[in-house]
Amino acid sequence: MKGLIDTHTHLDSFHRKGLLDNALEAAANAAVGRMITVGTEPQDWSLYYQLATERQGQIDYTVGLHPSSVEEDWEDAADQLPAYFERENRPVALGEIGLDRFHLPKDPVEARQVFDRQKLAFERQLAIGKTLDCPVVIHSRGAFNECVEVIDQSGFDWSKVVFHCFSEGPGEMQQLLDRGGFGSFTGIITFKNAEAIRDAALLQGLDRLMIETDAPYLAPMPHRGKRNEPAYVRFTAEFCADLFGVPFEELAQRTTQTATEVYGLSS
């Protein structure tokens, strides 16, 4: 069996705390053979390039400006993105990019200004991704319909669109399926109150399933509320094997195959 792939994690916090080697060893022991560490701001892009270069075949990376990292100088940051795709060890996707209503300022006028700036940065990064013909990792929190609308208007190839940490229901999943996009699932799918998310995963089907940790956030059961780590994608995989009624080995093989194809991972 090929190892599981954690398709969305953030390794910068493990690196800063001197815990990266421990996290990678724990992941290997849990049959998590590969992970994609996802960029959110310029400060982590160079670190992820370095980690992916040092550990090729184990760590892949993306670069992108997270909506909560979109500051007034966001255009300068966006201008740096294409250069990473000119490197020999290029990112496997552009992301995470998108829209986030959860962290907006309380003042409605200021909130509108920030959200409008997020939208401009999202549109710009989609245009960059379209030129590069690369996959994009979408962050959508409280803004699913707006994200879909912006992607539709951009003319971006939906077969290269992954809504990470899919936390909506079957109706929203159907919108992705109708367009050819993907939803990727975190440990939230294991939570007792996540019936709609499980229904969405089943609707998407095992052939399109991808799983992730979003570590250090959103640890699955039985570690909910604790710091997440890439090894814990194993718990999500085991849960999803039961959900889909297939052996764990089949779940692992099929999710790994989908992630490999979507992100163009080298062997």
N, C-alpha and C positions, 0 to 999 in steps of 0.2 A: 504493500500500500504506500502510495506517495503521502507525504505529510500534509496536514491541513495547512491552509493559507489564511492568516489573519489579514483580511483585505483592507483594514483601516485601523491604524494605531498611531500613537504619538510618542515617539521614543525620546524626545528631548528631556522630559522630566526625569526619566530613568538615567539618562546620561549625566544630567546636572547633579543628581544625588549619588552618583557612583554605583548605581544599581543595574546598569545595562547588562553587564556580563551575567549577573545572577538571573535577570529576566530572560535572557536568551537561552541560558542553560535550562531553566524551568520550562521554557517553550519547547525546546528539543525533547525534553523528557516527557512532555505531553503530546508528542507527535505533531507538533506545530513546526513544520519545516521551513516555513517562509512567512514573511510579513511585509506589508507595505506601510511605511511610515509616511504620514500625510502632512504636507506643509501648510502652514497657516499664516506665516509672515516672513519677511526677509531674514530675520534672525535665525530661523531654523532651517532655511533652505540650504545654506552652505554646510551646516552640520549634517543634514540628511544625505547630501551628496557625498560627504566624507564617509559616513557610516556605510552607505550603499557600495562605495568603491572598495572599502576595506573588507566587506563581507558580501561579496557578490554571490548570488544564488541563495542567500539567506535573507538579506534586507534589500528591498526595492524602495523607491521614494517618489513622491510627487512634490510639486511646487505650486503654490496658489495663495491668494490673499483671501483669508476667511472674512466673511462679512463683518464680524466684530473687530477685525484688524484694519478695517478701511478707515484711515485717518484722512485729514485734509490733503496730505501729500501722497495719496494713494497712487496717483498717476506715475510718480517716480518709481514706486515699487513695481507697478505693473510693467513698466518699461524693462525691468530686469529679467522678466520671465523668459522671453524667447531665447536668451543666451544659454540657459540651462539645457535647452533642447538641441543646442549645437555641440554639446559636450559628448565625448565618446560614451560615457556612462550617463545616458539621458534619463530624465524622469519617465515613469510609466504612465503618467496622467498629469493633467493640470487640475489642481484642486488643493484644499477644498474651497469652493467658491459658491456664492449663492446669496440668500437673504435670511435675516434673523430679526424677528420682532421681539424676541424674549428679552434681549439685553438693551432695548432702546431706552433713552432717557425718559423720565416721567413727564417732563414738560412736553405738551403735544406739538408745539411749534418746533422745538429742538428735535423731537422724535421724527417728525416728518423730514427735516433736513438731513438727519443721519440716514434714514431709510432711503431717501432719494440718492444720497451719495453711495450707499450700498448697491443700489440698482445700477448706477452708472458704472461702478467698478465691475459688477457682474456682467453687464453688457460688453464691456471692454475685454474682459478675460475670455468670454465666449468667442469674441471675434478673434482673439489670439489663438485660442484652441482650434477654431475653425481653420485658420491659416496653417496651423501645425498638423492638422488632421490627427489629433490625439484624443484619447478618452478624457472626460471631465468628471470630477467627483463633486456632487452637489450637496451643499449644506442647506437644508430648508427647515426652519423652525418657526412655526406660526405663519408661514408664508408659502404654503405648497402651491396654491393656485397662481400666485404671482410668479413663482419660479417657473412653472410650466409655461405661463404666458411669455415670459422673457425668452425662454429657450425656443419656443415656437417662432417668435418674431425674429430671432437671430438666424434662423435657417440652419442651425446646428444639426448634425447627423445624430438622431436620437439613439441609434444603435450603439453609440459611444458614450451615452449618458448614464451615470450611476447615482441614484439618490441614496446616499449613505445614511445609516441609522434610520431606516425607514420606520416611521412611527405613526403612519396613517392607517386607514382601513381599506377594505376591498374596493371601494369606489375610486379612491385615489390610485390604488394599484392598477385598476382597469385603465385609467388614463395613461399610465406609463406603458402598459402592455399594448394599448391601441397605437402608441407612437413608436414602440420598439425599444423603450428604455428599460432599465433595471432598477430594482430595489435591493439593497444590501441590509442585512439584519444584525443587530447587536444583541447583547444579553437581555435587552428589554423583552424579547420574545419569550423568555422564560418566566417572566413575572406573572403572578396570578391574575392580575387585572388586564392582561394584554390580549384578550380574546380577539379583538378586531385586528391586531397586528398578526396574530397567528392565521386568521382567516385570509389576510392579504398575502402572507407567505404561501399558503396552500393554493390560492388563486394564481399566483405567479408560477408555481410549479417547481418541482425539484430540478428540472433541466436548466432553470435560470437562477437558481438560488446561489447567493454568496453570503458569507458570514464574516463577522468582524467583531472586534472588542471595543473600539474607540477608546482603548486604554490611554490614560489611567482612569477613565470615567466608565460608568454604566456596567459595573461588574454583574455577571449573570448569577442566578441562583446556583449554588447555595451561598455565594459570596456577596450578595446584594448589599450595598452600602459601604463596602470596603474598597480599597484601591484596586482597580482592575489591572491586569497585565496580559500580554499576548497568550500566555499558557492557558488562560481561561476561555479562549475560544473553543477549547475542547469541550467544556460544559455546554456551550451553545450548540455545538455540533451533535453531541449525544442527545440533547433535548430534541433537536430538529430531526434526528434519525427516528426517534419515537413518534414525533409529530407526523412525519411522512410515511411511517410504517416500513422503513427499510433498515437493513443492517448498517451499523456504523461505518463499516468499510466502504459500502456503496455511497453513503452520504459524503464521506470524505473524498472519494474519488470524483464524484460528480461536481461537488462544489469547487474542488481544486481545478478541474478541467474548465469550468466556466470562468473562474477568475483568471486562469492562464490565457484563455482566448480573449476575454474582454480587455485585459491589460497588456496583452502581447508579451507575456513574461518569457524570458529566454530560459532554456533548460540548463 
